């Protein structure tokens, strides 16, 4: 079984603008990333950060004024024998409790890179 996913985010900016993106597939032992491609238009230097506890990946860029586009696509497969971890929340996004959202992640990135 494979899952194909992707997104394109487009912005029109009036001034240089910092972004922190969390769009890439997490690196975890329960899934294999078969293919992925990420591109910024215009091409920009980027700083990547991996949250070791979850495998979540973050990208920070400072986009110039004008049109700015992020394009991402990936193909992911579950690894043989993998199961959903028991701690995984089971709720629809609209009904998940607010406490399930980790707000400390951007602060941790700012402390690490500031």
Secondary structure, DSSP 8 states (H G I E B T S, - for coil): --EEEEEEEEEEESS-EEEEE--S----TTEEEEEEEEEEES----EEEE-TTT--EEEEEEE-SEEEEEEEEEEEEE-TT----TT---S-GGGS-GGGS--HHHHHHHHHH-
